[in-house]
Protein backbone atom coordinates (compact mmCIF):
# COMPACT_ATOMS: atom_id res chain seq x y z
CA UNK A 1 0.00 0.00 0.00
CA UNK A 2 1.66 3.21 -1.11
CA UNK A 3 1.28 6.46 0.82
CA UNK A 4 -1.47 7.81 -1.44
CA UNK A 5 -3.58 4.67 -0.89
CA UNK A 6 -2.78 4.66 2.85
CA UNK A 7 -4.03 8.21 3.30
CA UNK A 8 -7.13 7.56 1.20
CA UNK A 9 -8.02 4.49 3.26
CA UNK A 10 -7.44 6.33 6.56
CA UNK A 11 -9.60 9.27 5.50
CA UNK A 12 -12.27 7.72 3.28
CA UNK A 13 -12.11 3.95 3.92
CA UNK A 14 -11.53 3.57 0.17
CA UNK A 15 -8.63 3.12 -2.20
CA UNK A 16 -7.87 6.03 -4.57
CA UNK A 17 -9.87 4.23 -7.31
CA UNK A 18 -12.97 4.21 -5.05
CA UNK A 19 -12.91 0.54 -4.01
CA UNK A 20 -13.96 -0.08 -0.41
CA UNK A 21 -10.90 -0.83 1.76
CA UNK A 22 -11.65 -0.11 5.43
CA UNK A 23 -8.30 -1.01 7.03
CA UNK A 24 -4.85 0.25 5.98
CA UNK A 25 -2.38 -2.59 5.49
CA UNK A 26 1.33 -1.95 5.74
CA UNK A 27 4.48 -3.30 7.36
CA UNK A 28 5.72 -1.33 10.37
CA UNK A 29 9.53 -1.61 10.33
CA UNK A 30 12.41 0.15 12.07
CA UNK A 31 14.37 2.90 10.31
CA UNK A 32 17.30 0.48 9.96
CA UNK A 33 15.08 -2.16 8.34
CA UNK A 34 13.56 0.47 6.05
CA UNK A 35 17.03 1.45 4.80
CA UNK A 36 17.80 -2.19 3.95
CA UNK A 37 14.44 -2.64 2.24
CA UNK A 38 14.90 0.58 0.27
CA UNK A 39 18.23 -0.71 -1.07
CA UNK A 40 16.87 -4.08 -2.21
CA UNK A 41 13.28 -3.11 -3.04
CA UNK A 42 12.15 -6.61 -2.05
CA UNK A 43 10.97 -8.28 1.17
CA UNK A 44 10.83 -12.06 1.60
CA UNK A 45 7.58 -13.34 3.13
CA UNK A 46 8.11 -16.41 5.34
CA UNK A 47 5.86 -18.52 7.55
CA UNK A 48 6.43 -19.35 11.22
CA UNK A 49 8.70 -22.25 10.20
CA UNK A 50 10.91 -19.88 8.19
CA UNK A 51 9.69 -21.32 4.87
CA UNK A 52 9.64 -18.87 2.00
CA UNK A 53 6.10 -18.08 0.86
CA UNK A 54 6.78 -15.29 -1.59
CA UNK A 55 8.25 -11.87 -2.19
CA UNK A 56 6.83 -8.41 -1.78
CA UNK A 57 8.13 -5.74 -4.15
CA UNK A 58 8.31 -2.46 -2.22
CA UNK A 59 7.32 0.65 -4.15
CA UNK A 60 6.98 3.20 -1.35
CA UNK A 61 8.47 3.75 2.11
CA UNK A 62 6.84 6.33 4.39
CA UNK A 63 5.98 7.04 8.02
CA UNK A 64 2.56 5.94 9.18
CA UNK A 65 0.26 8.60 10.60
CA UNK A 66 -1.20 6.97 13.70
CA UNK A 67 -3.38 9.96 14.58
CA UNK A 68 -5.02 9.83 11.16
CA UNK A 69 -5.55 6.04 11.45
CA UNK A 70 -7.38 6.40 14.74
CA UNK A 71 -9.44 9.44 13.86
CA UNK A 72 -13.16 8.84 14.32
CA UNK A 73 -15.41 9.78 11.44
C-alpha positions, 0 to 999 in steps of 0.5 A: 500500500503506497502512501497515497492509498494509505491516506485515502483508506485512513480518511475515506475507507476507500482506495484512490480508485474508489474501491472499499478498503476499510483497514490500511495494510502496511508493514511497520519496520524500524528505520534500519530495516527500512534502509535495507528494504529501500536498497533491495526493493524486495521483502521475503515473506516467510511462515512461522517455520521460516519457509519462503512463501513469496516476495513483496516488491516495495514501491513506497516507504513512508511514516505511518500517521497513527493519529489519522488512522485512529481518527473517528469519522 
